[in-house]
């Protein structure tokens, strides 16, 4: 088995640093995308809640009202279970 000389060792260290730098950059990009998706989903949830509050169940078809409420519930679950649990100081009631 060959022994590594100092140049080989330095070259390996440089290669590992390059691999790690690429991984860190990719991870930072993914974190930004996740943050953006979270913001979009929370905005969508806000709009759905507002629509739900505006709808009078007696003035729209029951099916439309039910679909809006189901969508609101699904978004609420995602917000609570996937986003807010990773937010410091959030306590689920």
C-alpha positions as CSV (number, residue, x, y, z in Angstrom):
1,X,0.0,0.0,0.0
2,X,1.3,3.4,-1.0
3,X,1.9,6.1,1.6
4,X,0.5,9.5,1.0
5,X,3.1,12.3,0.7
6,X,2.3,15.8,1.8
7,X,1.3,16.9,-1.7
8,X,-1.2,14.0,-2.1
9,X,-2.6,14.7,1.3
10,X,-3.0,18.4,0.5
11,X,-4.7,17.5,-2.9
12,X,-7.1,15.2,-1.1
13,X,-7.9,17.9,1.5
14,X,-8.6,20.4,-1.4
15,X,-10.9,17.9,-3.1
16,X,-12.8,17.3,0.1
17,X,-13.1,21.0,0.7
18,X,-14.5,21.5,-2.8
19,X,-17.0,18.7,-2.3
20,X,-18.0,20.2,1.1
21,X,-18.3,23.7,-0.4
22,X,-20.6,22.4,-3.1
23,X,-22.8,20.6,-0.6
24,X,-23.0,23.6,1.6
25,X,-24.0,25.8,-1.3
26,X,-26.6,23.3,-2.4
27,X,-28.0,23.1,1.1
28,X,-28.2,26.9,1.4
29,X,-30.2,27.0,-1.9
30,X,-32.6,24.3,-0.7
31,X,-33.1,26.1,2.6
32,X,-34.0,29.3,0.7
33,X,-36.5,27.4,-1.5
34,X,-38.1,25.7,1.5
35,X,-38.4,29.1,3.2
36,X,-40.0,30.5,0.1
37,X,-42.4,27.6,-0.2
38,X,-43.4,28.0,3.5
39,X,-44.1,31.7,2.9
40,X,-46.2,30.9,-0.1
41,X,-48.2,28.2,1.7
42,X,-48.8,30.5,4.6
43,X,-50.1,33.2,2.3
44,X,-52.3,30.7,0.5
45,X,-53.7,29.6,3.9
46,X,-54.4,33.2,4.8
47,X,-56.3,33.8,1.6
48,X,-58.3,30.6,2.1
49,X,-59.2,31.5,5.7
50,X,-60.3,34.9,4.5
51,X,-62.5,33.4,1.8
52,X,-63.9,30.9,4.3
53,X,-64.8,33.8,6.6
54,X,-66.5,35.7,3.7
55,X,-68.6,32.8,2.5
56,X,-72.1,32.5,3.9
57,X,-73.0,28.8,3.8
58,X,-76.6,29.8,3.1
59,X,-75.6,31.8,-0.1
60,X,-73.4,29.2,-1.9
61,X,-73.8,25.6,-2.8
62,X,-73.1,23.3,0.1
63,X,-70.5,21.5,-2.0
64,X,-68.5,24.7,-2.7
65,X,-68.6,25.6,1.0
66,X,-67.5,22.1,2.0
67,X,-64.6,22.2,-0.5
68,X,-63.3,25.5,0.8
69,X,-63.5,24.3,4.4
70,X,-61.7,21.1,3.5
71,X,-59.0,23.0,1.8
72,X,-58.7,25.4,4.8
73,X,-58.4,22.4,7.1
74,X,-55.8,20.7,5.0
75,X,-53.7,23.9,4.8
76,X,-54.1,24.4,8.6
77,X,-52.8,20.9,9.3
78,X,-49.8,21.4,7.0
79,X,-49.0,24.8,8.6
80,X,-49.3,23.4,12.1
81,X,-47.6,20.0,11.5
82,X,-44.9,20.9,9.1
83,X,-44.1,24.6,9.5
84,X,-45.0,25.9,12.9
85,X,-43.5,23.0,14.8
86,X,-40.1,24.1,13.4
87,X,-40.7,27.6,14.6
88,X,-39.3,28.5,18.0
89,X,-41.8,29.3,20.7
90,X,-44.8,27.6,18.9
91,X,-47.0,25.6,21.2
92,X,-49.8,23.5,19.7
93,X,-52.9,23.8,21.8
